[in-house]
Amino acid sequence: MCARSCKARRIVEFGSSMGVSAIYMAAALRDMGGGRLIGTDLEPSKAERAWANLAAAGLDDLVEFRVGDARETLKPGVGGDIDMVMLDGAFILYLPILKLLEPHLKPGAIIIGENAFSEASGYIDYVRDPQNGYLSLPLPVDPGRGNEFTVKTK
């Protein structure tokens, strides 16, 4: 739904794990005529599992996985402007990853902070401060756990 609402063409996912979210995002890209999902994961076995799941779903042609520390694997860039970001890795890296990707975020880009807690190393405070160029609010899922829905405003 998020990928479709912002008409995403380029999505970055930090923390691909087994590829479940990647399948949904890649399916949205395919349904909207194509695009690119760049997934990252620190653990090679998780990236392999995610790749296998995407291949089984027939969506692997839309996805690129980068294995290693995302602060390094995303540093060279992602090949263009970013329409959507899914943060679903180590909470303490949400803010550094967001800041790394910021120069590439299009106005209107959607950022989902999966299970973003207030102690996520300043991430929540940063995206909820309009002076940083975002509008953001929590999306509670379970008591004590929630997601942060953020839109890049400028």
One Martini backbone bead per residue (centre of mass of N, CA, C, O) as a GRO file, in nm:
protein
  154
    1MET     BB    1   0.058   0.063  -0.022
    2CYS     BB    2   0.297   0.255   0.001
    3ALA     BB    3   0.420   0.211  -0.280
    4ARG     BB    4   0.163   0.298  -0.432
    5SER     BB    5   0.109   0.586  -0.309
    6CYS     BB    6   0.415   0.684  -0.423
    7LYS     BB    7   0.496   0.554  -0.689
    8ALA     BB    8   0.720   0.354  -0.684
    9ARG     BB    9   1.068   0.287  -0.821
   10ARG     BB   10   1.244   0.326  -0.547
   11ILE     BB   11   1.367   0.092  -0.301
   12VAL     BB   12   1.469   0.071   0.046
   13GLU     BB   13   1.603  -0.206   0.247
   14PHE     BB   14   1.660  -0.242   0.593
   15GLY     BB   15   1.641  -0.560   0.652
   16SER     BB   16   1.543  -0.841   0.481
   17SER     BB   17   1.585  -1.121   0.564
   18MET     BB   18   1.340  -1.334   0.418
   19GLY     BB   19   1.152  -1.134   0.215
   20VAL     BB   20   0.858  -1.051   0.272
   21SER     BB   21   0.852  -0.745   0.218
   22ALA     BB   22   0.987  -0.763  -0.059
   23ILE     BB   23   0.757  -0.901  -0.203
   24TYR     BB   24   0.550  -0.674  -0.174
   25MET     BB   25   0.720  -0.446  -0.304
   26ALA     BB   26   0.783  -0.590  -0.575
   27ALA     BB   27   0.487  -0.630  -0.656
   28ALA     BB   28   0.425  -0.331  -0.677
   29LEU     BB   29   0.628  -0.267  -0.893
   30ARG     BB   30   0.521  -0.459  -1.106
   31ASP     BB   31   0.222  -0.342  -1.113
   32MET     BB   32   0.363  -0.042  -1.194
   33GLY     BB   33   0.604  -0.134  -1.423
   34GLY     BB   34   0.841  -0.114  -1.219
   35GLY     BB   35   1.177  -0.136  -1.071
   36ARG     BB   36   1.362  -0.091  -0.751
   37LEU     BB   37   1.506  -0.312  -0.507
   38ILE     BB   38   1.709  -0.241  -0.220
   39GLY     BB   39   1.870  -0.474  -0.030
   40THR     BB   40   1.967  -0.541   0.316
   41ASP     BB   41   2.227  -0.746   0.484
   42LEU     BB   42   2.447  -0.879   0.711
   43GLU     BB   43   2.344  -1.171   0.647
   44PRO     BB   44   2.391  -1.404   0.408
   45SER     BB   45   2.163  -1.612   0.478
   46LYS     BB   46   1.930  -1.409   0.456
   47ALA     BB   47   1.975  -1.318   0.165
   48GLU     BB   48   1.943  -1.599   0.039
   49ARG     BB   49   1.654  -1.646   0.138
   50ALA     BB   50   1.528  -1.399   0.007
   51TRP     BB   51   1.606  -1.467  -0.281
   52ALA     BB   52   1.453  -1.735  -0.296
   53ASN     BB   53   1.172  -1.614  -0.241
   54LEU     BB   54   1.170  -1.419  -0.484
   55ALA     BB   55   1.210  -1.633  -0.701
   56ALA     BB   56   0.951  -1.797  -0.631
   57ALA     BB   57   0.775  -1.524  -0.696
   58GLY     BB   58   0.903  -1.378  -0.959
   59LEU     BB   59   1.095  -1.100  -0.840
   60ASP     BB   60   1.421  -1.091  -0.882
   61ASP     BB   61   1.442  -0.867  -1.120
   62LEU     BB   62   1.378  -0.619  -0.892
   63VAL     BB   63   1.633  -0.720  -0.717
   64GLU     BB   64   1.884  -0.607  -0.477
   65PHE     BB   65   2.153  -0.737  -0.288
   66ARG     BB   66   2.324  -0.626   0.011
   67VAL     BB   67   2.608  -0.740   0.180
   68GLY     BB   68   2.626  -0.594   0.496
   69ASP     BB   69   2.698  -0.295   0.601
   70ALA     BB   70   2.485  -0.041   0.523
   71ARG     BB   71   2.688   0.197   0.561
   72GLU     BB   72   2.848   0.070   0.310
   73THR     BB   73   2.647  -0.049   0.087
   74LEU     BB   74   2.502   0.254   0.054
   75LYS     BB   75   2.722   0.472  -0.001
   76PRO     BB   76   2.733   0.463  -0.330
   77GLY     BB   77   2.435   0.420  -0.363
   78VAL     BB   78   2.109   0.366  -0.574
   79GLY     BB   79   2.072   0.511  -0.873
   80GLY     BB   80   1.884   0.733  -0.724
   81ASP     BB   81   1.585   0.809  -0.641
   82ILE     BB   82   1.378   0.790  -0.348
   83ASP     BB   83   1.044   0.672  -0.248
   84MET     BB   84   1.134   0.431  -0.041
   85VAL     BB   85   1.160   0.318   0.310
   86MET     BB   86   1.277   0.025   0.491
   87LEU     BB   87   1.305  -0.015   0.842
   88ASP     BB   88   1.440  -0.358   0.958
   89GLY     BB   89   1.669  -0.342   1.171
   90ALA     BB   90   1.877  -0.195   1.359
   91PHE     BB   91   1.775   0.059   1.552
   92ILE     BB   92   2.055   0.218   1.588
   93LEU     BB   93   2.055   0.263   1.249
   94TYR     BB   94   1.826   0.441   1.145
   95LEU     BB   95   1.953   0.724   1.141
   96PRO     BB   96   2.212   0.672   0.974
   97ILE     BB   97   2.058   0.564   0.727
   98LEU     BB   98   1.881   0.805   0.671
   99LYS     BB   99   2.115   1.011   0.634
  100LEU     BB  100   2.242   0.860   0.393
  101LEU     BB  101   1.964   0.882   0.212
  102GLU     BB  102   1.858   1.180   0.202
  103PRO     BB  103   1.981   1.293  -0.076
  104HIS     BB  104   1.767   1.072  -0.232
  105LEU     BB  105   1.507   1.190  -0.134
  106LYS     BB  106   1.199   1.245  -0.215
  107PRO     BB  107   0.945   1.423  -0.222
  108GLY     BB  108   0.716   1.203  -0.052
  109ALA     BB  109   0.865   1.006   0.084
  110ILE     BB  110   0.859   0.690   0.237
  111ILE     BB  111   0.894   0.595   0.588
  112ILE     BB  112   0.957   0.285   0.756
  113GLY     BB  113   0.962   0.210   1.109
  114GLU     BB  114   1.021  -0.081   1.231
  115ASN     BB  115   0.989  -0.097   1.551
  116ALA     BB  116   0.992   0.201   1.654
  117PHE     BB  117   1.151   0.334   1.916
  118SER     BB  118   1.235   0.590   2.124
  119GLU     BB  119   1.533   0.441   2.163
  120ALA     BB  120   1.632   0.484   1.846
  121SER     BB  121   1.877   0.690   1.845
  122GLY     BB  122   1.683   0.956   1.759
  123TYR     BB  123   1.481   0.897   1.533
  124ILE     BB  124   1.209   1.002   1.635
  125ASP     BB  125   1.294   1.293   1.692
  126TYR     BB  126   1.385   1.357   1.404
  127VAL     BB  127   1.113   1.291   1.236
  128ARG     BB  128   0.931   1.485   1.440
  129ASP     BB  129   1.102   1.721   1.323
  130PRO     BB  130   1.015   1.954   1.088
  131GLN     BB  131   1.306   2.079   1.040
  132ASN     BB  132   1.401   1.796   0.890
  133GLY     BB  133   1.165   1.724   0.666
  134TYR     BB  134   0.916   1.595   0.839
  135LEU     BB  135   0.644   1.367   0.874
  136SER     BB  136   0.528   1.205   1.185
  137LEU     BB  137   0.397   0.878   1.302
  138PRO     BB  138   0.248   0.648   1.485
  139LEU     BB  139   0.190   0.278   1.445
  140PRO     BB  140   0.019   0.085   1.622
  141VAL     BB  141   0.012  -0.270   1.694
  142ASP     BB  142   0.142  -0.329   1.971
  143PRO     BB  143   0.204  -0.332   2.278
  144GLY     BB  144   0.520  -0.169   2.271
  145ARG     BB  145   0.467  -0.170   1.956
  146GLY     BB  146   0.586   0.000   1.654
  147ASN     BB  147   0.537   0.220   1.391
  148GLU     BB  148   0.685   0.453   1.160
  149PHE     BB  149   0.538   0.723   0.980
  150THR     BB  150   0.702   0.881   0.700
  151VAL     BB  151   0.744   1.209   0.541
  152LYS     BB  152   0.890   1.381   0.293
  153THR     BB  153   0.878   1.743   0.246
  154LYS     BB  154   1.195   1.849   0.121
   0.00000   0.00000   0.00000
